[in-house]
C-alpha cells in the first residue's frame, strides 16, 4: 500500500512536499517523492490535502472516566471536582463499555498509543484488543497513611502479576500524587517498579492547593482528605514543594512520567531536566479548570521534554490529540509548529518507552496519523485550522480509523 499526501513530516527539519509512504505489512518500507510512484498495479491511496505524521501519542488519559463526558461543571474547584469523580466512580457500571467508548475517541483523534492511568487495570485488555499495543496502563495506588503502605503495595503487586498473566498491553504503576501517597508508599512503589521492571507515572504540582498542602500543611486538599478520614492524625507536611519532595525520596531517579506540573518554580524545572523525566502537559484539562498559571515556557526553557495528553472526559470535551494540538497552538501562538508536533509524537513515545516510537522512517513500524488540513494554503499550517480532521490512524500497519476520503483510491 502507498499513502500519498501533500506533505509528510518525518521529524524536525524533515518535511517532504507531495510525498508518499509505502507500507509493507507492519512497517514503512519507503518514503518517496510522489512523482516517483509506484510499480504497475500497486495500490495508491491519495489522501489529498493531507499531512502524514508519525503516529500521535496521547501521553495521559483516564479511560475509566469516559462515562463522565459532559457531566461535570467546568471551572469547579479541584477538591469539589475530586469529590464528584469519586462519587461517580462508586456508581459506575459497565466499565468495559465506557473504556471502549473512550478508546474509540482516542483513535478517531489520531493517537496510536496512550498512557492510561487506571484503578482497575481493565483498560489494558481493551487497548490490546483495539490495536493500541504500544500503550501503557499505569495502575493507580493511593494511600497517605504510612501504616498501610505495605498492604497497599502488596495489593498492587498482586494486581500487576494477575494482569500480566492474562495478556494485555504493558503495565506500570501510578502512585497518584505527592499529596495522596505517603513517602513510605512511594518507596514501596519504587521498589516494585525496580523488581518488576515497570514504568511509573505521577500527577505532580497540578494545583496551587497541592503546593500549599505540602509546604504549609493547609488548604482545600488537606480539608478534603480529612473529610474522607484519609489523613493520619499525626500527619505533618514535608515542608517541600512537590518536585523537591519526589527528588529527595529518590523517585525521580526512576524517570517517572510527571503529569501536569502546572505549579513549579525554576528550581523544580531544573530538577526535572537533570533527572531526565518527561512531563505530560494537558492544555484543555487546564482550561476546564480555568487555570491561568502556565509552566510550559518554564519547562521548555529548562530543556525538559514535554509530551501532550488529553486527561479524561471528566475534565475535557474529547480525547482527540488533534484537538489538543490545535488548542495548544491557538493559546500559545509563539510556540512553533514543529515543537508541537514533537510534543505530540516523539516526546510522548519516549515517555511511554515505545522503541523508535514517534518517528516515521524506513524500516520502522507503520504507526501513522494523517491529518486533512483545512483551507487551501500551506497544509502544515492547515493542521491547526478549525476544520482540520484526522483522516487516517494506523498502528503497526493496521488501519484503526479512516475518515471519508475526498478522492477515490487509484491504481497505477
ChimeraX attribute file (.defattr): number of C-alpha atoms within 10 A of each C-alpha:
attribute: neighborCount
match mode: 1-to-1
recipient: residues
	/A:1	15
	/A:2	22
	/A:3	20
	/A:4	27
	/A:5	26
	/A:6	22
	/A:7	24
	/A:8	27
	/A:9	20
	/A:10	17
	/A:11	18
	/A:12	11
	/A:13	8
	/A:14	10
	/A:15	16
	/A:16	19
	/A:17	17
	/A:18	18
	/A:19	22
	/A:20	28
	/A:21	27
	/A:22	21
	/A:23	23
	/A:24	15
	/A:25	13
	/A:26	16
	/A:27	19
	/A:28	23
	/A:29	18
	/A:30	17
	/A:31	20
	/A:32	19
	/A:33	17
	/A:34	20
	/A:35	9
	/A:36	9
	/A:37	17
	/A:38	17
	/A:39	9
	/A:40	8
	/A:41	9
	/A:42	13
	/A:43	16
	/A:44	20
	/A:45	19
	/A:46	20
	/A:47	24
	/A:48	18
	/A:49	22
	/A:50	27
	/A:51	29
	/A:52	29
	/A:53	25
	/A:54	30
	/A:55	29
	/A:56	36
	/A:57	33
	/A:58	35
	/A:59	36
	/A:60	31
	/A:61	24
	/A:62	23
	/A:63	30
	/A:64	28
	/A:65	22
	/A:66	25
	/A:67	22
	/A:68	19
	/A:69	15
	/A:70	14
	/A:71	12
	/A:72	16
	/A:73	13
	/A:74	16
	/A:75	14
	/A:76	13
	/A:77	12
	/A:78	16
	/A:79	16
	/A:80	13
	/A:81	18
	/A:82	15
	/A:83	13
	/A:84	17
	/A:85	16
	/A:86	12
	/A:87	11
	/A:88	16
	/A:89	16
	/A:90	9
	/A:91	8
	/A:92	14
	/A:93	11
	/A:94	8
	/A:95	18
	/A:96	15
	/A:97	14
	/A:98	19
	/A:99	22
	/A:100	19
	/A:101	15
	/A:102	25
	/A:103	24
	/A:104	17
	/A:105	17
	/A:106	27
	/A:107	29
	/A:108	23
	/A:109	26
	/A:110	31
	/A:111	32
	/A:112	31
	/A:113	31
	/A:114	29
	/A:115	29
	/A:116	30
	/A:117	31
	/A:118	22
	/A:119	17
	/A:120	15
	/A:121	21
	/A:122	18
	/A:123	29
	/A:124	27
	/A:125	17
	/A:126	19
	/A:127	25
	/A:128	17
	/A:129	13
	/A:130	15
	/A:131	19
	/A:132	25
	/A:133	21
	/A:134	23
	/A:135	26
	/A:136	30
	/A:137	33
	/A:138	29
	/A:139	26
	/A:140	21
	/A:141	22
	/A:142	21
	/A:143	24
	/A:144	22
	/A:145	20
	/A:146	18
	/A:147	13
	/A:148	13
	/A:149	22
	/A:150	14
	/A:151	13
	/A:152	18
	/A:153	23
	/A:154	14
	/A:155	12
	/A:156	18
	/A:157	17
	/A:158	11
	/A:159	14
	/A:160	20
	/A:161	12
	/A:162	11
	/A:163	18
	/A:164	14
	/A:165	8
	/A:166	9
	/A:167	11
	/A:168	21
	/A:169	21
	/A:170	19
	/A:171	24
	/A:172	25
	/A:173	26
	/A:174	25
	/A:175	25
	/A:176	20
	/A:177	25
	/A:178	25
	/A:179	26
	/A:180	21
	/A:181	18
	/A:182	22
	/A:183	21
	/A:184	19
	/A:185	25
	/A:186	27
	/A:187	17
	/A:188	18
	/A:189	26
	/A:190	25
	/A:191	14
	/A:192	20
	/A:193	17
	/A:194	12
	/A:195	9
	/A:196	13
	/A:197	11
	/A:198	19
	/A:199	24
	/A:200	27
	/A:201	30
	/A:202	24
	/A:203	21
	/A:204	25
	/A:205	23
	/A:206	19
	/A:207	19
	/A:208	17
	/A:209	21
	/A:210	25
	/A:211	25
	/A:212	21
	/A:213	24
	/A:214	23
	/A:215	17
	/A:216	16
	/A:217	19
	/A:218	15
	/A:219	15
	/A:220	17
	/A:221	24
	/A:222	20
	/A:223	15
	/A:224	16
	/A:225	16
	/A:226	13
	/A:227	10
	/A:228	9
	/A:229	10
	/A:230	15
	/A:231	20
	/A:232	13
	/A:233	9
	/A:234	6
	/A:235	12
	/A:236	13
	/A:237	13
	/A:238	16
	/A:239	15
	/A:240	16
	/A:241	22
	/A:242	26
	/A:243	25
	/A:244	18
	/A:245	19
	/A:246	20
	/A:247	15
	/A:248	11
	/A:249	15
	/A:250	14
	/A:251	20
	/A:252	23
	/A:253	15
	/A:254	17
	/A:255	17
	/A:256	23
	/A:257	28
	/A:258	25
	/A:259	26
	/A:260	27
	/A:261	26
	/A:262	22
	/A:263	20
	/A:264	25
	/A:265	14
	/A:266	13
	/A:267	12
	/A:268	21
	/A:269	23
	/A:270	17
	/A:271	18
	/A:272	26
	/A:273	19
	/A:274	14
	/A:275	17
	/A:276	18
	/A:277	20
	/A:278	25
	/A:279	31
	/A:280	29
	/A:281	26
	/A:282	25
	/A:283	22
	/A:284	22
	/A:285	22
	/A:286	22
	/A:287	15
	/A:288	17
	/A:289	18
	/A:290	13
	/A:291	16
	/A:292	9
	/A:293	12
	/A:294	14
	/A:295	18
	/A:296	20
	/A:297	11
	/A:298	17
	/A:299	25
	/A:300	14
	/A:301	13
	/A:302	18
	/A:303	15
	/A:304	21
	/A:305	21
	/A:306	28
	/A:307	29
	/A:308	29
	/A:309	31
	/A:310	30
	/A:311	29
	/A:312	25
	/A:313	23
	/A:314	27
	/A:315	25
	/A:316	25
	/A:317	15
	/A:318	21
	/A:319	29
	/A:320	22
	/A:321	25
	/A:322	25
	/A:323	22
	/A:324	25
	/A:325	22
	/A:326	17
	/A:327	18
	/A:328	19
	/A:329	17
	/A:330	13
	/A:331	10
	/A:332	12
	/A:333	10
	/A:334	8
	/A:335	13
	/A:336	10
	/A:337	17
	/A:338	14
	/A:339	14
	/A:340	19
	/A:341	21
	/A:342	22
	/A:343	26
	/A:344	28
	/A:345	29
	/A:346	25
	/A:347	26
	/A:348	31
	/A:349	29
	/A:350	19
	/A:351	26
	/A:352	29
	/A:353	14
	/A:354	17
	/A:355	12
	/A:356	13
	/A:357	26
	/A:358	29
	/A:359	23
	/A:360	28
	/A:361	18
	/A:362	15
	/A:363	13
	/A:364	18
	/A:365	26
	/A:366	28
	/A:367	29
	/A:368	28
	/A:369	28
	/A:370	27
	/A:371	28
	/A:372	27
	/A:373	26
	/A:374	20
	/A:375	15
	/A:376	8
	/A:377	10
	/A:378	13
	/A:379	23
	/A:380	24
	/A:381	14
	/A:382	21
	/A:383	25
	/A:384	23
	/A:385	17
	/A:386	13
	/A:387	11
	/A:388	20
	/A:389	22
	/A:390	26
	/A:391	23
	/A:392	25
	/A:393	29
	/A:394	26
	/A:395	26
	/A:396	22
	/A:397	18
	/A:398	15
	/A:399	15
	/A:400	19
	/A:401	18
	/A:402	15
	/A:403	14
	/A:404	10
	/A:405	14
	/A:406	12
	/A:407	10
	/A:408	12
	/A:409	13
	/A:410	11
	/A:411	12
	/A:412	10
